Amino acid sequence: MLNRIARSSSKLPRSPVTATKPNGRLMSSTSDLQAFGERHVTKGLGRITPGVMTKGQGSYVEFQDGRKMLDFTCGIGVTNLGHSHPKVSKAAAEQCMNIVHAQCSIAFHEPYLRLIEKLLPVMPHPSLDSFFFWNSGSEAVEAALKMARIITGRQNIISMQGAYHGRTMGAMGVTKSKTIYSEGVAPLMPGVFSIPFPFWHQQAAPPETPTSVLTTQSLYQLHLLLSQQTSPSDTAAIIVEPVIGEGGYVPAPKEFLQGLREVCDKHGILLIMDEVQSGFGRTGTWFAIEESGVRPDILVMAKGLANGFPLSGVVSRKELTDKLKPGSMGGTYAGNAVACAAAVAVADAIKEEKILDNVNERSNELFSSLLSLQSDSALAPYILDIRGRGLMVAVEFASSENPGAIYDPTAVAITTKIPKGIASRVAKKCIEKGMLLLTTSVYEVVRFIPPLNISKEDMAKGCKVFEESVREVLKEAENEQ
Ligand SMILES: Cc1ncc(COP(=O)(O)O)c(C=O)c1O
């Protein structure tokens, strides 16, 4: 049998690029590694820039080819305290020398419990007192959905159009931001319904539409959904991001979140707040939901929680989690001791270094720089919207090619020639100029996710790079016509 396997595998085509050069030496140049990666890393993974990252320090990432880039992505909202924060790295390193894998179903470990001790006082509601840690945001969303079904004994879940909750099967089932995440994968998790998020695009309305109007429309659709498609008695949970991320960086109006709470209270539906991206100081408060005063039944967090160590958390109230049978939750690496020790240091650093104050100060500078671009008559026709909260900020460019453009008043009103794919072109230009920047959503949106402790100087630098990039892209597009 073994011989047969050996013989048949020897017929498999051999890879043209190997980990060592023909002279037996390890690959060292960027082009060698780039080619190796392109050959051997799945095509299913996209990247915004070629190259090999070698170092991350504070607000900067260094590449093997010598580039040093200002990081306005934070690795998609993760390294909120900057790369390799000394206090966080030290805590992780020390934990590595004590115990790395203190498996959570064998016994408690101290960093897990210390982390809960740190988190309890910063929870957006005192009822949130029962924790489970996992590795990624998607896994935490899976856990939240599973808990909601077990606790309520109901199956259906309502999510938001434009929502992103992850790429695993359940999380993907409630994700409604882009079809790429589930294309070709159906059947998706059954029992999922969605309503439009109160985002003007989703209601074919102009950006200046009052949030009260958007809220009414969305809550109206929720009531309709509960009468026409999923009975409240079959509905386990509503899952929502307080600032929708992959859907375009749109803060939910507080009246909308309060409306969801009322509906949940009336029908015994659980409200799951996905703060994977918006949590842990990103919006200027520990959690974005705080502003609305709304109490989540289940809160999901990840990303900034451990500043780059894989860690996510699901928090609920004991009265609910007591309904779970021991063994129904768990995971080999869940709540890893090194990641928990790092997260304890993150929580301390946020307080000691007055990170939330910095978020609010730098946020004002970012908004005022972006608004000044919008008030420049040469740029105004291209900038449709500037939005966000804290350091979770987006610029949406005008486009006549958005989905449903013929029904979209913003697209219909366009008289200026807008470069195709303008958001990606601007992000690419920023990268050429030494700043990492991401796009988001199915619209022409770039998102700013700088470190929460970014300096005034680096914020000014980032704003300058962005302005120059926008102007250059527009100039180049003009010359192309
Ligand atoms: C709001 C939200 N939920 C869930 C996830 C999934 O997290 P992960 O990529 O860690 O699985 C993300 C990731 O971007 C997210 O932004």
Ligand as a Chemical Component Dictionary entry (heavy atoms), coordinates in Angstrom:
data_LIG
# 
_chem_comp.id                   LIG 
_chem_comp.type                 NON-POLYMER 
_chem_comp.pdbx_formal_charge   0 
_chem_comp.three_letter_code    LIG 
# 
loop_
_chem_comp_atom.comp_id 
_chem_comp_atom.atom_id 
_chem_comp_atom.alt_atom_id 
_chem_comp_atom.type_symbol 
_chem_comp_atom.charge 
_chem_comp_atom.model_Cartn_x 
_chem_comp_atom.model_Cartn_y 
_chem_comp_atom.model_Cartn_z 
_chem_comp_atom.pdbx_ordinal 
LIG C1 C1 C 0 -16.801 42.722 12.308 1  
LIG C2 C2 C 0 -15.997 41.481 12.043 2  
LIG N1 N1 N 0 -16.434 40.308 12.490 3  
LIG C3 C3 C 0 -15.743 39.168 12.296 4  
LIG C4 C4 C 0 -14.556 39.178 11.595 5  
LIG C5 C5 C 0 -13.799 37.898 11.368 6  
LIG O1 O1 O 0 -12.647 37.883 12.110 7  
LIG P1 P1 P 0 -11.413 36.922 11.708 8  
LIG O2 O2 O 0 -10.870 37.422 10.427 9  
LIG O3 O3 O 0 -10.471 37.065 12.864 10 
LIG O4 O4 O 0 -11.955 35.559 11.605 11 
LIG C6 C6 C 0 -14.052 40.398 11.110 12 
LIG C7 C7 C 0 -12.792 40.440 10.355 13 
LIG O5 O5 O 0 -12.468 41.358 9.651  14 
LIG C8 C8 C 0 -14.796 41.571 11.332 15 
LIG O6 O6 O 0 -14.362 42.756 10.877 16 
# 
loop_
_chem_comp_bond.comp_id 
_chem_comp_bond.atom_id_1 
_chem_comp_bond.atom_id_2 
_chem_comp_bond.value_order 
_chem_comp_bond.pdbx_ordinal 
LIG C1 C2 SING 1  
LIG C2 N1 SING 2  
LIG C2 C8 DOUB 3  
LIG N1 C3 DOUB 4  
LIG C3 C4 SING 5  
LIG C4 C5 SING 6  
LIG C4 C6 DOUB 7  
LIG C5 O1 SING 8  
LIG O1 P1 SING 9  
LIG P1 O2 DOUB 10 
LIG P1 O3 SING 11 
LIG P1 O4 SING 12 
LIG C6 C7 SING 13 
LIG C6 C8 SING 14 
LIG C7 O5 DOUB 15 
LIG C8 O6 SING 16 
# 
